[in-house]
């Protein structure tokens, strides 16, 4: 497996992986998969802002992707970023997500950011919580019942790591 910067040619695979998570999971609170054009706009904006978009690949293709972006847009938050990571449905539990988050941490630290936050959709998302904890993220709180998807209320678990 290699983890590299995502390029425009990766975006159809990235959009497909994310669409699955939107339609089948609670790790994202989006309810309709964004179009490829929307992903192209998000990717361009992230790269233009100096943030990372990474993709994990092997001989079978795109295994997953991750990126970080601003936690909030107000100026005082400029040294804090928030990560997002999604893995292809048939490679869960194989270390892909952890490798992507580790690469995002290294990139963000090298870029001068001081904190990374993970806002993990659904307090039952033990895989993502575990991945982040294994990389040194600490629990920073839980926002209770702030999202509603698939007929149920969902929490958001906040985790934080100093870079």
Backbone as CSV, one residue per row, in Angstrom:
resi,resn,N_x,N_y,N_z,CA_x,CA_y,CA_z,C_x,C_y,C_z
1,UNK,0.845,-1.179,0.000,0.000,0.000,0.000,0.885,1.235,0.000
2,UNK,0.475,2.217,-0.765,1.140,3.515,-0.745,0.116,4.590,-0.445
3,UNK,0.572,5.621,0.228,-0.285,6.767,0.508,0.355,7.976,-0.145
4,UNK,-0.403,8.594,-1.025,0.105,9.715,-1.818,-0.943,10.818,-1.855
5,UNK,-0.527,11.975,-2.323,-1.471,13.074,-2.508,-2.510,12.688,-3.560
6,UNK,-3.758,12.943,-3.253,-4.835,12.663,-4.203,-4.764,13.659,-5.352
7,UNK,-4.973,13.154,-6.538,-5.012,13.994,-7.743,-6.400,13.862,-8.371
8,UNK,-6.655,14.703,-9.324,-7.968,14.752,-9.985,-8.423,13.366,-10.457
9,UNK,-7.504,12.558,-10.960,-7.860,11.225,-11.464,-8.346,10.287,-10.359
10,UNK,-8.018,10.582,-9.105,-8.469,9.756,-7.975,-9.897,10.069,-7.547
11,UNK,-10.417,11.207,-7.950,-11.687,11.683,-7.408,-12.889,10.798,-7.729
12,UNK,-12.980,10.142,-8.891,-14.113,9.216,-9.074,-14.109,8.073,-8.046
13,UNK,-12.950,7.517,-7.743,-12.875,6.464,-6.726,-13.193,7.024,-5.342
14,UNK,-12.673,8.192,-5.035,-12.937,8.841,-3.753,-14.429,9.108,-3.605
15,UNK,-15.045,9.636,-4.645,-16.478,9.926,-4.599,-17.272,8.644,-4.395
16,UNK,-16.874,7.570,-5.021,-17.571,6.288,-4.881,-17.473,5.739,-3.455
17,UNK,-16.284,5.798,-2.876,-16.094,5.335,-1.492,-16.957,6.169,-0.553
18,UNK,-16.923,7.468,-0.733,-17.688,8.347,0.141,-19.190,8.127,-0.035
19,UNK,-19.635,7.948,-1.266,-21.061,7.722,-1.524,-21.549,6.504,-0.751
20,UNK,-20.752,5.452,-0.713,-21.135,4.269,0.066,-21.328,4.630,1.538
21,UNK,-20.398,5.393,2.098,-20.498,5.786,3.509,-21.716,6.682,3.759
22,UNK,-22.015,7.558,2.824,-23.193,8.422,2.966,-24.466,7.576,2.999
23,UNK,-24.564,6.615,2.096,-25.791,5.834,1.947,-25.933,4.706,2.962
24,UNK,-24.808,4.230,3.510,-24.868,3.043,4.372,-24.360,3.259,5.786
25,UNK,-23.747,4.390,6.069,-23.106,4.558,7.367,-23.494,5.838,8.082
26,UNK,-23.026,5.920,9.314,-23.300,7.090,10.145,-22.031,7.871,10.485
27,UNK,-20.928,7.553,9.816,-19.687,8.287,10.033,-19.726,9.672,9.418
28,UNK,-20.608,9.875,8.459,-20.860,11.198,7.892,-22.333,11.492,8.069
29,UNK,-22.655,12.737,8.292,-24.048,13.107,8.462,-24.658,13.609,7.155
30,UNK,-23.913,13.566,6.072,-24.532,13.872,4.780,-25.499,12.734,4.459
31,UNK,-26.611,13.079,3.817,-27.618,12.075,3.497,-27.735,11.793,2.011
32,UNK,-27.189,12.664,1.196,-27.164,12.478,-0.253,-25.717,12.561,-0.703
33,UNK,-25.244,11.581,-1.455,-23.843,11.627,-1.898,-23.563,12.841,-2.777
34,UNK,-22.502,13.569,-2.464,-22.111,14.686,-3.331,-21.694,14.169,-4.707
35,UNK,-21.915,14.964,-5.701,-21.539,14.610,-7.074,-20.023,14.637,-7.236
36,UNK,-19.577,14.087,-8.321,-18.152,14.161,-8.650,-17.715,15.615,-8.783
37,UNK,-18.552,16.434,-9.371,-18.220,17.858,-9.526,-18.061,18.528,-8.162
38,UNK,-18.894,18.170,-7.219,-18.769,18.723,-5.873,-17.460,18.269,-5.236
39,UNK,-17.094,16.994,-5.439,-15.821,16.522,-4.893,-14.648,17.224,-5.548
40,UNK,-14.738,17.492,-6.832,-13.677,18.234,-7.502,-13.523,19.621,-6.884
41,UNK,-14.639,20.281,-6.594,-14.595,21.623,-5.984,-14.019,21.544,-4.574
42,UNK,-14.403,20.551,-3.794,-13.880,20.400,-2.434,-12.373,20.134,-2.468
43,UNK,-11.954,19.280,-3.363,-10.531,18.956,-3.492,-9.732,20.194,-3.877
44,UNK,-10.190,20.906,-4.894,-9.483,22.117,-5.332,-9.383,23.134,-4.208
45,UNK,-10.471,23.339,-3.472,-10.472,24.320,-2.379,-9.509,23.898,-1.272
46,UNK,-9.491,22.616,-0.937,-8.580,22.133,0.106,-7.129,22.301,-0.272
47,UNK,-6.807,21.937,-1.490,-5.421,22.048,-1.957,-5.005,23.516,-2.038
48,UNK,-5.903,24.361,-2.538,-5.594,25.798,-2.635,-5.337,26.409,-1.263
49,UNK,-5.977,25.865,-0.228,-5.795,26.374,1.135,-4.560,25.780,1.817
50,UNK,-3.854,24.889,1.117,-2.652,24.289,1.696,-2.913,23.085,2.572
51,UNK,-4.083,22.481,2.436,-4.428,21.307,3.222,-4.178,20.028,2.420
52,UNK,-4.093,18.914,3.116,-3.795,17.633,2.463,-5.067,16.899,2.076
53,UNK,-5.033,16.270,0.922,-5.980,15.250,0.487,-5.117,14.066,0.093
54,UNK,-5.247,12.964,0.787,-4.405,11.795,0.554,-5.255,10.605,0.131
55,UNK,-4.632,9.719,-0.624,-5.298,8.493,-1.054,-4.367,7.318,-0.780
56,UNK,-4.951,6.216,-0.333,-4.201,4.963,-0.137,-4.522,4.058,-1.314
57,UNK,-3.481,3.483,-1.906,-3.645,2.630,-3.084,-2.813,1.369,-2.942
58,UNK,-3.275,0.320,-3.595,-2.451,-0.861,-3.830,-2.806,-1.372,-5.216
59,UNK,-2.405,-2.582,-5.538,-2.649,-3.113,-6.876,-4.137,-3.216,-7.199
60,UNK,-4.993,-3.292,-6.171,-6.441,-3.400,-6.413,-7.098,-2.041,-6.647
61,UNK,-6.348,-0.960,-6.461,-6.895,0.370,-6.685,-6.939,1.204,-5.419
62,UNK,-7.867,2.121,-5.379,-8.016,3.049,-4.254,-8.624,2.307,-3.067
63,UNK,-7.911,2.321,-1.947,-8.359,1.645,-0.729,-9.105,2.582,0.216
64,UNK,-8.798,3.852,0.134,-9.418,4.831,1.012,-8.796,6.184,0.785
65,UNK,-9.356,7.159,1.471,-8.834,8.512,1.330,-9.053,9.257,2.638
66,UNK,-8.342,10.339,2.777,-8.517,11.202,3.930,-8.041,12.593,3.591
67,UNK,-8.516,13.524,4.354,-8.089,14.909,4.176,-8.235,15.627,5.500
68,UNK,-7.603,16.785,5.584,-7.884,17.666,6.709,-8.188,19.045,6.158
69,UNK,-8.965,19.751,6.943,-9.352,21.099,6.566,-9.515,21.925,7.815
70,UNK,-9.927,23.157,7.648,-10.052,24.029,8.806,-11.108,23.503,9.774
71,UNK,-10.825,23.631,11.056,-11.818,23.278,12.061,-12.963,24.288,12.025
72,UNK,-12.628,25.540,11.979,-13.586,26.635,11.853,-12.918,27.717,11.001
73,UNK,-13.725,28.626,10.473,-13.167,29.641,9.575,-12.674,30.888,10.290
74,UNK,-13.026,31.075,11.543,-12.555,32.270,12.249,-11.040,32.218,12.410
75,UNK,-10.415,33.376,12.288,-8.957,33.490,12.226,-8.234,32.824,13.398
76,UNK,-8.767,32.918,14.581,-8.082,32.369,15.750,-7.951,30.851,15.708
77,UNK,-8.747,30.192,14.874,-8.662,28.732,14.735,-7.656,28.299,13.664
78,UNK,-6.905,29.215,13.102,-6.092,28.924,11.917,-5.029,27.849,12.115
79,UNK,-4.669,27.519,13.349,-3.653,26.491,13.587,-4.265,25.143,13.961
80,UNK,-5.586,25.041,13.860,-6.297,23.810,14.203,-7.004,23.273,12.965
81,UNK,-6.827,21.983,12.705,-7.481,21.350,11.565,-8.309,20.160,12.036
82,UNK,-9.220,19.751,11.169,-10.091,18.606,11.428,-9.867,17.575,10.334
83,UNK,-9.730,16.313,10.744,-9.504,15.268,9.753,-10.798,14.555,9.377
84,UNK,-10.774,13.930,8.215,-11.838,13.049,7.737,-11.163,11.898,7.020
85,UNK,-11.646,10.680,7.261,-11.052,9.510,6.612,-12.149,8.493,6.316
86,UNK,-12.079,7.908,5.128,-13.059,6.917,4.684,-12.323,5.811,3.948
87,UNK,-12.724,4.580,4.233,-12.053,3.406,3.685,-13.050,2.598,2.854
88,UNK,-12.543,2.013,1.780,-13.377,1.163,0.926,-14.003,0.046,1.760
89,UNK,-15.248,-0.261,1.491,-16.021,-1.169,2.347,-15.390,-2.552,2.528
90,UNK,-14.639,-3.050,1.576,-14.101,-4.408,1.694,-12.681,-4.458,2.267
91,UNK,-12.192,-3.347,2.805,-10.853,-3.362,3.419,-10.866,-2.828,4.849
92,UNK,-12.028,-2.766,5.454,-12.108,-2.321,6.853,-11.304,-3.273,7.736
93,UNK,-10.675,-2.714,8.768,-9.950,-3.539,9.731,-8.586,-4.007,9.269
94,UNK,-8.082,-3.457,8.172,-6.788,-3.881,7.629,-5.704,-2.822,7.787
95,UNK,-5.961,-1.786,8.562,-4.958,-0.767,8.832,-4.910,0.381,7.844
96,UNK,-5.812,0.387,6.888,-5.804,1.450,5.875,-6.140,2.797,6.505
97,UNK,-7.212,2.851,7.275,-7.612,4.106,7.909,-6.540,4.649,8.831
98,UNK,-5.944,3.762,9.616,-4.887,4.192,10.536,-3.701,4.762,9.772
99,UNK,-3.325,4.132,8.680,-2.194,4.623,7.883,-2.502,5.997,7.279
100,UNK,-3.731,6.190,6.847,-4.108,7.484,6.277,-4.079,8.569,7.355
101,UNK,-4.658,8.287,8.530,-4.656,9.288,9.599,-3.225,9.610,10.024
102,UNK,-2.373,8.604,10.127,-0.967,8.846,10.484,-0.300,9.769,9.466
103,UNK,-0.572,9.551,8.198,0.005,10.406,7.153,-0.562,11.824,7.240
104,UNK,-1.850,11.956,7.547,-2.438,13.285,7.713,-1.801,14.022,8.881
105,UNK,-1.563,13.314,9.983,-0.908,13.924,11.143,0.475,14.457,10.777
106,UNK,1.247,13.641,10.071,2.596,14.059,9.680,2.538,15.277,8.759
107,UNK,1.631,15.264,7.801,1.505,16.380,6.862,1.111,17.657,7.595
108,UNK,0.119,17.553,8.487,-0.357,18.736,9.205,0.726,19.305,10.113
109,UNK,1.469,18.445,10.790,2.554,18.921,11.654,3.616,19.635,10.827
110,UNK,3.979,19.044,9.690,4.990,19.661,8.828,4.516,20.998,8.263
111,UNK,3.207,21.148,8.092,2.644,22.391,7.568,2.483,23.460,8.651
112,UNK,2.806,23.128,9.902,2.783,24.112,10.958,1.505,24.168,11.785
113,UNK,0.595,23.235,11.552,-0.612,23.213,12.372,-0.271,22.677,13.757
114,UNK,-1.045,23.052,14.765,-0.731,22.712,16.158,-1.686,21.704,16.778
115,UNK,-2.889,21.602,16.273,-3.883,20.673,16.815,-4.647,20.031,15.661
116,UNK,-4.981,18.749,15.843,-5.895,18.097,14.908,-7.062,17.552,15.717
117,UNK,-8.255,17.814,15.214,-9.475,17.310,15.820,-10.093,16.264,14.918
118,UNK,-10.732,15.289,15.542,-11.561,14.329,14.830,-12.961,14.478,15.400
119,UNK,-13.911,14.811,14.565,-15.312,14.862,14.968,-15.961,13.624,14.363
120,UNK,-16.095,12.597,15.183,-16.477,11.270,14.709,-17.980,11.107,14.817
121,UNK,-18.605,10.937,13.655,-20.040,10.726,13.619,-20.413,9.399,14.232
122,UNK,-21.325,9.431,15.176,-21.908,8.265,15.820,-20.988,7.705,16.899
123,UNK,-21.422,7.825,18.126,-20.619,7.317,19.249,-20.473,5.804,19.214
124,UNK,-21.222,5.121,18.351,-21.065,3.674,18.171,-20.014,3.340,17.116
125,UNK,-19.368,4.340,16.547,-18.337,4.134,15.523,-17.018,3.780,16.218
126,UNK,-16.991,2.592,16.818,-15.837,2.184,17.618,-14.572,2.026,16.776
127,UNK,-14.709,1.710,15.497,-13.526,1.556,14.652,-12.792,2.889,14.512
128,UNK,-13.511,3.944,14.176,-12.865,5.243,14.012,-12.350,5.780,15.344
129,UNK,-13.127,5.598,16.394,-12.666,6.028,17.716,-11.380,5.287,18.080
130,UNK,-11.334,3.996,17.820,-10.151,3.194,18.124,-8.936,3.582,17.299
131,UNK,-9.140,3.833,16.016,-8.033,4.265,15.158,-7.433,5.561,15.689
132,UNK,-8.283,6.518,15.982,-7.784,7.805,16.464,-7.087,7.658,17.817
133,UNK,-7.670,6.872,18.727,-7.047,6.656,20.039,-5.683,5.988,19.886
134,UNK,-5.564,5.047,18.953,-4.287,4.342,18.765,-3.191,5.260,18.263
135,UNK,-3.569,6.398,17.707,-2.598,7.375,17.200,-2.410,8.554,18.152
136,UNK,-2.930,8.427,19.367,-2.688,9.443,20.379,-3.756,10.500,20.536
137,UNK,-4.851,10.392,19.814,-5.955,11.322,20.015,-6.582,11.038,21.374
138,UNK,-6.953,12.102,22.059,-7.591,12.001,23.373,-9.058,12.423,23.263
139,UNK,-9.930,11.797,24.036,-11.330,12.238,24.040,-11.423,13.687,24.517
140,UNK,-12.217,14.480,23.839,-12.396,15.883,24.215,-13.865,16.212,24.459
141,UNK,-14.725,15.229,24.322,-16.138,15.457,24.607,-17.031,14.730,23.632
142,UNK,-18.301,14.721,23.957,-19.317,14.122,23.094,-20.485,15.087,22.994
143,UNK,-20.859,15.388,21.777,-22.061,16.181,21.540,-23.203,15.181,21.341
144,UNK,-24.161,15.206,22.210,-25.239,14.218,22.223,-26.377,14.607,21.280
145,UNK,-26.788,13.621,20.490,-27.989,13.729,19.647,-28.002,14.997,18.796
146,UNK,-26.908,15.259,18.090,-26.827,16.457,17.257,-27.107,16.181,15.783
147,UNK,-27.165,14.915,15.401,-27.492,14.538,14.032,-28.620,13.530,14.017
148,UNK,-29.368,13.521,12.927,-30.478,12.573,12.788,-30.355,11.918,11.422
149,UNK,-30.156,10.611,11.411,-29.970,9.879,10.166,-30.457,8.452,10.365
150,UNK,-31.044,7.895,9.338,-31.557,6.517,9.381,-32.545,6.311,10.529
151,UNK,-33.320,7.336,10.833,-34.360,7.221,11.830,-33.901,7.219,13.270
152,UNK,-32.667,7.684,13.505,-32.203,7.742,14.893,-31.301,8.952,15.112
153,UNK,-31.246,9.368,16.370,-30.385,10.477,16.767,-28.969,9.972,16.949
154,UNK,-28.008,10.777,16.521,-26.599,10.392,16.548,-25.766,11.406,17.320
155,UNK,-24.810,10.885,18.044,-23.838,11.706,18.765,-22.654,12.017,17.852
156,UNK,-21.845,12.963,18.258,-20.545,13.234,17.648,-19.503,13.168,18.760
157,UNK,-18.525,12.292,18.584,-17.423,12.153,19.531,-16.289,13.055,19.063
158,UNK,-15.807,13.897,19.954,-14.706,14.811,19.632,-13.420,14.238,20.232
159,UNK,-12.404,14.109,19.382,-11.086,13.674,19.831,-10.065,14.690,19.356
160,UNK,-8.975,14.833,20.093,-7.994,15.888,19.823,-6.590,15.364,20.007
161,UNK,-5.692,15.837,19.136,-4.267,15.488,19.266,-3.434,16.724,19.004
162,UNK,-2.503,16.998,19.920,-1.533,18.063,19.700,-0.505,17.579,18.684
163,UNK,-0.115,18.461,17.782,0.852,18.090,16.732,2.233,18.588,17.099
